[in-house]
Structures are given as C-alpha cells and as structure tokens.
C-alpha cells in the first residue's frame, strides 16, 4: 500500500475551475465513502477549501487509484473529464507525503504561512474519521502533518504577521482606497491603520467571517457591521469588537453605509448581486465615495457584474491568488526554516514507516520461537516427571529456557528494527524471514491484525 494524492489548487487551476470543484460537507461525506469503496483504495481523506480540493488515499495500485479518484472528482464537480484532468496534479508515495507536510505548514498556500490551513487539514481528518474512511496509515500521516504545521508556526516566524487571505485582501483594499482618494486622506488613514475611518460590512458568520471581523478591527475600522442568516452567530462576532448586526433582508441599506464589504458566506450561490449593489448606491449620500467589495467565498458571493458599476471595485479570489503581498511579507529565512522542519518530519515519518514494516516479521519470529520452546518443554516435562522431579523444579527449568531464548532474540530483533528504519531496511526483514523459515501466512496475520485494530487519533482528537 502507498499514499496517493490527486488534487487541484490555486497553483494548477483558475478560480472559476476551483469554484466548480469545491465541495460542501454533505458532498464531502459522500465522496469519502465512494473513494474508500474503490477496489484499490483502503483509506482516504479529502481537503476541500477555497483554494484546493485534494483527495489523499492509501492505494494498492497507482493507476487504478488515480483513474478511480479522477472519475469521482469529475462526477462530483460536474467538470468534464478532459477539462478537469488538465488542472489536476498527482503525487505518489514520498512526494505525496512531502506535499501534505508542505500544505499543513503553509508553504503551499496563497498567503504563504497563513494559519487557516492547519485547521482545514485537521477538519479534513476529523470528517474522514467520523465517516470511518481513515485507518492506521493516514491517521499516522495526518498526525505527522499536524505536528509539522504546529512546529512551523511555533519554531519559525512564518506567521508572525498573521498572514491570511483576509489580511492580504485588506492590503489590496487599502491600495484601492488610496488610489481613489487624495494623498492627504490616504496618509491619515495609513497613520491609524489600513482601514482607519472606514465603515466595514462583513457578510457571513463562519470561521472566515470571524477572521475578517478581527482583522478589520485590528486594521482600525471605525465601524463594523456583521450580516448573516444566523443572527446569533453574527451577534457573537460583532460583540467581540463592539460592532453591530444587520439582517440580510436589509443588505442594500447595509452596503450603502459601508466603504468596504467583506463577503464570505459559503452559500454556494451569489449573495451580493448587481441589482442589490445598484440599489445600495442609490441610497448613498450625494458625495461620491469609493465602495470596495472583497469576495473571499468559494464559490463566489459577489456577482462579477458588480465591478462594472461606477465607483465600485471587486476584489476576488483570482486577484488574491495573483497577489505578491503574502510572499513579500514572509522572509526567505523563515521559509527556509519551515522547509527544514518539513524535511526533518518527512525523514522521521519515513524511518517510522520502514521500522513498522519489519514489526510483523519480528512478531512472527518471536511467536515461532515461543511455539518451539513450549513444545520442547512439554516433551522435557514428560520425561523428567517420570524421574520424580517436582512441579516447582520443572517450572524453574521452563522459566530459564524462556529467558535464554528471549535474551538470544532480544539483540537481533531490536537491531533489525533499527536497521529497518534506514533506506533499504526492508532487506533485513527479508533476511529474517529466510533465515528462520517464517511462514508468510503468520506474518500476514500479524499485519492484518494491526490494520484492523483500533488506532488512537491525534491527542487533540482533530479538535
């Protein structure tokens, strides 16, 4: 069995393609079940975010696994096969493992070092665990990925600026405002923060909206309003920054009062349409002022036609993906330090996997030795009992024989595990099987028992 990843991201596909490929939680659950039922797939989890859809699987055969997963992605996305495959990438075995570690550490994000991705990886693992589609291999790999992501943020400065799609977007928003206002106004705003004096409307009340509210507050927004279908969640977000709440039914009025609208609802369709914004512009004061809409949703919340209205700018995921702001904010030394952590964790994972591969052989060897010892002790007991030896004496003899065998096996079994962790270490397991004439069926039984036994998840339970 080997690890395979088939996916598309902001690096391989356009935003319109990603919009069509992104999956909601219900669809994700169905996809997980369908993938794990493929003939050559044993385990799977799927990362689906605004910038990537990646299927990770433990597969028995490469080509069969790739073809099956591609067919399912075509079915679930509705994108024709020829179009979708042109945007897909495939990583296998070591490259698949290294790719996941890079993703979890933030190296593969639109905003390099952003801290949302580790939560997205954790959520993907948790959802797969709930649907019963992960086992020992991908759980262990997921645990390593989460640890890599945590180390990257704890041991380097890759996220010292709190880089996220929201913060990158607000950098672009500030540039739009500066271009649309006088030099004096721009300087005043910069002195108080990127959004100093601005009225901000956040549409949505999910995790991304929470980040948007917090970032807008840190950027000096004069007023923050949260609008959502879920009023209770909107109230909690607004209360945290002394903001206000609006109903989606009064969206034109809320937009009319705003300088910046940040929308991230995850509704699956357009929330802010051209007629809504046109109506909002009609409610604004006669003095013209720019209106910027930052659309962080996937699929998008804002109708692209909104950007054609006079005095209105729309910043979407496509512009964020092409922005150099995030890359410039993270230093080369920090990126190099994270890559070193990825290399270290990748090497540790490889050593652990190779060492684990020899374990069934070692268990089978000890089981065979125990069987031989017990058979010989039974024969010895039969002969010595006739000579009048007590049961206590026979037990002492038996314990001595078992200790001798254990001591003889201890050093070579410990050593073979150490050797097996190095590249090419599987040859040592092969040597054990040949030298001790181990029954392959016994080794397979141990391997099967390990796979079927319950494995503990990450100590945080993917929370």
N, C-alpha and C positions, 0 to 999 in steps of 0.2 A: 504494500500500500504506500502511496505517495501523496503529498499535498499538491493541489492544483488550484489556481485562481484564474477565473475568467471574468473580465470586467471592462468597464469604460469609465473615464473620468474627464475632468476638465482639461487634462493633457492630451486626451485622444479624441474627444468628441466636442461638437459645438453645443452651446447652451440649448438650442431648440431640440437637439437629439437627446440631451440629458433630461430635458423636461418630459419627453415622452417615455423615457426609460425608468424614471423614478417610480418607486412603488410605495403604496401606503401599507400600514401594518397588517391589514387583513390579507392583502395580496402577498405580502411577505411570508405570512404564515403558510399560505397555500403553496407558494414557490418552494419553501423549505421542505415541505412534505413531498412535493413532486421530485425535487432534486434527490432527496435521500432514497427515493424509490427507484432511481435509475439503476440498471443492472450492475454497473461497476463502481457505484458510489456507496461508501459506508457511513460517512458523516458529512455534515455541511453546516455553514452559517453564511449569512448574507449581510454585507454592509450596504445600506442604501441611504444616501444623504443628498443634499442639493448639488454636490459636486462629484459623486461617484456612486456606481452600482457595481458591487463586486461579489461574486459567488466563490466562496472558499469551500473546497471539498477534499476529502480523503478518497482517492480513487485507486482502483486496481489496474485499470488500463487507461493510458493517456488519451488516445484518440477517441475511444468510446466515451470517456468522461467529457471531453471538450465538445464533441458533437451533441451529446445529450443536453448539456447545460446550455449550449447555444440555441438549440431548438426551443428550450423552455423560455429563455430570455426573449426570443422572437415572439412566442405566444403571449407572454405576459406584457410585453411592451407594445405589441402591435406594430412594431417597426419591421419592414420587410427584411428577410434574411440577408440579402446582399448589402443593404444599407447598414444594417446593424453590425455585421461582421467586419465591415470596413473601419468601424470605430472601436472594435474590441481589441484588448491585449490579453495575452495568455502567459502566465508564469507557472513553472513546474518545479517541484522538489525544492532545491536550495533557493532558487530565485523567487519562488512563491513565498517561502518563509521570510526571506530578507525583505521582500516587498511589504508584507504585513507589518514588520517591525518599523520600516520607514514610514508607513502610513500612521501607525499609532504614535510615533514620535513627532509627527507634524512636519516631516520633511517633504511629504508629497502633497501638502495642502495648498490651496490657492493663496492663503495668507500663511507663509511658512512659520511654523511654530505655534499656530493658533491652538487654543486649548479645548475646543469643542470636539475635535476628532476622537480624543481618547474616550469621551463619553459615548460617542457614536459607536466605537468599537465595543465598548462594554455593553451597550444596549443590544447590539447585534448578537453577541454571545449569550446574553441573558434570554433573548427571544428564542434563539435556537435551542437553548437548554429547556425552556418551557415547552417547546414543541417536540422535545426528545430527539433532535437531529444531530446532536454532538455526542462524542464519546471520548475515550482517553486521549486520542491523538490531537484533535482540535481543541479540546479543553486545555491540554497542556500547552499547546501553541498559543492559545488565547491568553493564558496566564502569563506566558513569557512576553507577549505583545503588550499587555497592560503594564507589566513591570518595566519594560523598555520605555514606554511613554511616560511613566511616572519619573523614572530616572532622568530622562531627557529634560524634564521641567524642573526637577529638584537639583540636578547637578550642573546645569548649564544656564546661560542667560537667554535661551532661545525664546522664552515667553515673558521676558522681563517687561516688555512694553504692553503686555496684554493684547497682542495682535489677534485680531479676529476679522471675519468678514465685515462685521459691523464697524469696527474701528477703521478698516481700510476704506469702507464705503463713506464714512464721515469725512475722511481726508479728501475724498473726491468731491463730496458735497460742499465742503468749505471752499474748495477751489472754484466751484461753480458760483457760489455766493460772491466770492472775491472778484470774479470776472464780471459779475452783474452789478456791482456796487462801486462807489467811489473809493479811492485809495484811503481816505480818512476813515470811512466806515469799516473797511477791511482791517485797518490797523487796530481800531478799537475792539473789533471782535476778536482778533488774534490775541490781544492782551488779556482778555477774560476767558479765553478758551475758544476752540474751533466753532462752537455753537453759541457763543455769548450773545445774549439778547434775542435769540431765535425762539420761535414757537414751534414745538415739535409734537407731531401726532404719530403715535405708534399703533398700527392696526394689527391685532393679534395678541394672544396672551400665552403663547407657548414658551419654550426654552429660549429660542432665538429672540422673541419679543422681550423677554426678561433681560437678556444681554443688551438689547437695543436701548431699553429704558435706562439701565445702569450706565451705559456708555454715553448716552445723550446727557445724563445728569452730570457725569464727570467732565463732559466737554463744555459745561457751562450753560446749558439750555435754560432760558428764562422761564419757560412753562412747558410741562409735559402732560399730554393727554393720551390715555390708552383707550382704544375702542376694540371691543371683541364681542362675539356671540356669547361667550362665557363671562358674564358680568362679575361673578365672584372672583375669578382669577384676575380679571382686569383691575378690580379694586385692590387686590393684594399687591400687584405690580406698581400701581400708581401710588399707593400708600407708602411704599418703601422710599419714594423720592419726593414725597409731598406733592404728587401730581393729581390729576383729575381723571374722571371716567366719562366716556361718551358712548352712546348707542350706535350700532351700525346703521340703524334706521335714519340717523341724523348725520350720516357721513358727509354729505355736501357741506353742511354747516361747519363740521369739524375741520374739513380740509380748507375751507375758506379762511379760518382763523389761523392756519398753520403756515410756517415758512418751509418746514421740512416734514414730509410724510415718510415714515419707515414702515413698510408693509411686509409681513412675514407670517401669513396665516396658515399655510399648508392646506388651503381649502380645496385644491385640485381644480380650480377654475378662476376666472377673472373676478376680482372683488372691486377694484377701482377701474371703472370703465370711462370711456371718453365722455359720455353724457353726464356722468357724476362729476367729473372734474370741470366740465364746461359750466355746469350749474354752480359749482363752488366758486369759479372765477366770477360769475355774475353776482355773487354775494359779497365779494371782497370790496374794500374801500376803493374810492376812485384813484387814490395814489397808487401807481403800479409798483409792485414789489415781486421779486422772483419767487417761484414755487418750485421746489425740487422734491421729486419722489424717488426714494431709494427702495428698490424692489429686491428683497432678499429671499423671496419664496421660490420654490421649485415644485410644481410648475408655477409660473409667474402669477402674481396677483394683479399687476397693473397692465392694462391694455396698452400695447406699444403706440397706438394712435394718440394716446395722451401727450406724448412727446412732441406732437405736431402743433399743439395749441400754443398760442403766443404767450411768452413769459414762463413757460413750463419746461422743466428738464426732467428726464427719467434716467436713472442710473440702475441698470440691471446686472444680472449675474455675468452676462457676456463681457461687460465693461470691467467688472471686478476681476474676472479671470485674466484679463489682459493688462491689469494694472501692475506696475512695478513697485508700488508703495511698500508692499509687505516684504518683498525680497530685499529692498534697500534698508528696511528697518532692522533686519536681523544681520548681525555681524558674521563675517566669514569664520571667525574663531569659534563662535557659538555653533554654527552649522558643522564645522569640523569636529567639535567635541561631541555633538549628538551622533554623528556618523561613527565615531569611535565607540560610543555606547552601543549602537546597533551592531557593530562588528563583534563586540565583546559578547553581547547577548546571543547573537547568531552562533558564535563558536560554542558557547555554553550549551545552547539548545542542541547543536549537532552532536556534541560529546554525550549529552544525556540520552539522546535517541540511540546512538550507537551502543552505549552501555546497556540500555534497556533491551536491545535486540539479543544480547547474549544471555539475559536472565532466564528465559525458558530452558536454554541448554544447561545452565548451571543447576536449575531446579530439577531437571530430569536426571542429571548426573547424581545429585545427592539422593534422589528417590531410588535410583537403581542401586546405589551403594547401600542404602538402608535396607532394601529388599534382600540383597545378598547377605548382609550381616545377620538379619533376623533369621534367614533360612539356615545359616551355619550355626547360629546359636541354638536353634531348635534341635538340630542334629546332635550338637555337643551336649545339650541338656539331657537328651535321651540316653546317651552313653554314660555320662557321669552320674546320673541319678541311680543307675544300677550299681555303681560303686559306693553308694551311700553318702554322697555329698549333700549338704543341706541346701535348702532353697535360698538361704541368705548368701551362701558362698557362690551359688550359681548366678545370683543377681549381681554380685560384685564382679564376677568374671564378665558378665554381659555388659555392664557399665564400662569396664576397662576396654573391652573390644570396641564399643561405640565411640569412646573418647579417642582411641587410637585412629580410627577411621576419620572422625571429624577433624583431628589435627592434621592428618595427611591431606585431606581435601581443602582445608581452610586456605592455605597459602596459594595453591594454584587457582582456586575459584575467585579469590579476591584479586589476584594478579590478572586473571583473564578479563575481569570487569574493567580494570584499569586500562589494559591494553586495547580492549574493545572500544573505548571512548576515543581512540585516535583514528585518523583516516585509515581505511583498510582493515579496521579492527574485526570485521566480520570473519576474517580468515581464522582467527583464534577460536571462535565458536565452532567453525567447521572442523578444526583440528580436534577439539574436544569430542565432537560427535563421532569422528572417525576412530580416534584412539580408544574410546571407551565403548564403541559399538552401540551407541544410544539409539533407541527405537524412535524414528521420526514421528510416529503417532503419539508418543509420550510428550514430545516437545510441542506438537500441535495442540495437544490437550491443555498444556500449561498456557500457551499463547491465547487459546480460546477463552480459558477461564479468566485471564487478565482483562481481555476485551469486554467480557460480559459482566464483570464485577462492577459495582457502583463506584464511581470515582468522585472525590470531593471537588467542588468547583473552587474558583478563586476565593480566598479567605473573605473577600468582601461580598461574595455571592453575586458578583456582577452588579452590585447596587451602586 
